[in-house]
Each structure stands twice: as C-alpha cells, then as structure tokens.
C-alpha cells in the first residue's frame, strides 16, 4: 500500500477529490480516501453505465482483504 498526502485539500490533484471524504475536508474534518484507482480502470466509474455487472468483484475482494490486514496491523 502507498499513502500520499493531499496538500490544499486535494485541489492540486483533483482525482483525490472524487469521493465522499471530500465533503468532510470542506468542513475541516480529517478524512481519508482508500482507493484502488478504479477511476483509471473502469470507464463506467460514476456514469449511468456504472452498474454491478461492470464491477470486478474478485479484485474488490482482494482490496478489501488488504485494507483489513493493514487495519489489523495498525
């Protein structure tokens, strides 16, 4: 896993503002974004065609397992 800081609440790199955590930043609450770069891998991301059949559930499972393993260690 790789972590990046998002200076200026992500305005310098708009891709880090693509999720729900951004509204917390806008109200000065600390928040994180866990991302598997879906916006670069799935052309349906946040479009009307973003339906369950376009998702890679196997990959989603692996990402979830990695996040849980990381959280247990920290």
Secondary structure, DSSP 8 states (H G I E B T S, - for coil): ------GGGGTTSGGGGSSTHHHHHHTT---------HHHH-TTTTSTT--GGGS-HHHHHHHHHHHHHHHHH-
